[in-house]
């Protein structure tokens, strides 16, 4: 495994976690929060798994591949949910989640 692959995946995970945190916060400020409940929940879950995946890779964990596979699945679900909403923060989050899912799948496959 090249360090470059780890570094790209860590960067994507950190960017995604930040996008998810911003999206959840912005969703909570929407005039009608109820339709955003699933988005907020997935944002929080995705942020957490992205931070765990980045940490697991930074530590060189033997479980980094498995963590990244799970991260990719959660990121894909979050991207799908965020893409359903027209808000700019949701659309930006969907892009970050898709990028992270792609990097995590590549890292898990190469490790």
C-alpha positions in Angstrom: 0.0 0.0 0.0 1.4 3.3 -0.9 1.4 6.2 1.6 -0.1 8.3 -1.2 -3.3 6.2 -1.3 -3.6 6.4 2.5 -3.0 10.1 2.5 -5.7 10.7 -0.3 -8.2 8.6 1.6 -7.5 10.3 4.9 -7.9 13.7 3.3 -11.2 12.6 1.7 -12.5 11.2 5.0 -11.6 14.5 6.8 -13.2 16.6 4.1 -16.3 14.4 4.2 -16.6 14.6 7.9 -16.4 18.4 7.8 -19.0 18.5 5.0 -21.3 16.2 7.0 -20.9 18.4 10.2 -21.7 21.5 8.2 -24.7 19.9 6.5 -26.2 18.6 9.7 -25.8 22.0 11.3 -27.3 23.8 8.3 -30.2 21.3 8.2 -31.0 22.1 11.8 -31.3 25.7 10.9 -33.8 25.0 8.1 -37.3 26.5 8.7 -38.8 23.0 8.6 -36.4 20.5 10.2 -38.7 17.5 10.1 -38.1 16.6 6.5 -34.4 16.8 7.2 -34.4 14.3 10.0 -32.9 11.4 7.9 -30.3 13.7 6.4 -29.2 14.9 9.8 -29.0 11.4 11.2 -26.9 10.2 8.2 -24.7 13.3 8.4 -23.9 12.5 12.0 -23.3 8.8 11.3 -21.2 9.6 8.3 -19.1 12.2 10.1 -18.3 9.7 12.9 -17.3 6.8 10.6 -15.2 9.2 8.5 -13.3 10.4 11.5 -12.9 6.8 12.7 -11.6 5.7 9.2 -9.1 8.5 9.0 -7.8 7.7 12.5 -7.6 4.0 11.8 -5.5 4.7 8.7 -3.3 7.3 10.5 -2.6 4.7 13.2 -1.9 1.9 10.6 -4.6 -0.2 12.1 -5.0 -3.8 11.0 -8.7 -3.0 10.7 -8.3 0.0 8.4 -9.6 -1.9 5.3 -12.7 -3.1 7.1 -13.3 0.4 8.5 -13.0 2.0 5.1 -15.3 -0.5 3.5 -18.0 0.4 6.1 -17.2 4.1 5.7 -17.7 3.7 1.9 -21.1 2.2 2.5 -22.2 4.9 5.0 -20.9 7.6 2.7 -22.9 6.2 -0.2 -26.1 6.2 1.9 -25.4 9.7 3.1 -24.7 10.9 -0.5 -28.0 9.4 -1.7 -30.0 11.1 1.1 -28.3 14.4 0.7 -28.7 14.4 -3.0 -32.5 14.2 -2.5 -32.5 17.8 -1.0 -32.0 21.0 -3.1 -30.1 22.9 -0.3 -26.6 23.9 -1.3 -25.2 22.3 1.9 -26.8 19.0 1.1 -25.5 19.0 -2.5 -22.0 19.8 -1.3 -22.2 17.1 1.3 -23.4 14.6 -1.4 -20.3 15.4 -3.5 -17.9 15.0 -0.5 -19.6 11.7 0.4 -19.3 10.3 -3.1 -15.6 11.3 -3.2 -14.9 9.7 0.1 -16.7 6.5 -0.8 -14.6 6.2 -3.9 -11.4 6.8 -2.0 -12.3 4.4 0.7 -13.2 1.7 -1.8 -9.9 2.2 -3.6 -8.0 2.1 -0.4 -9.8 -1.1 0.9 -9.2 -2.8 -2.4 -5.5 -2.0 -2.6 -4.6 -2.7 1.0 
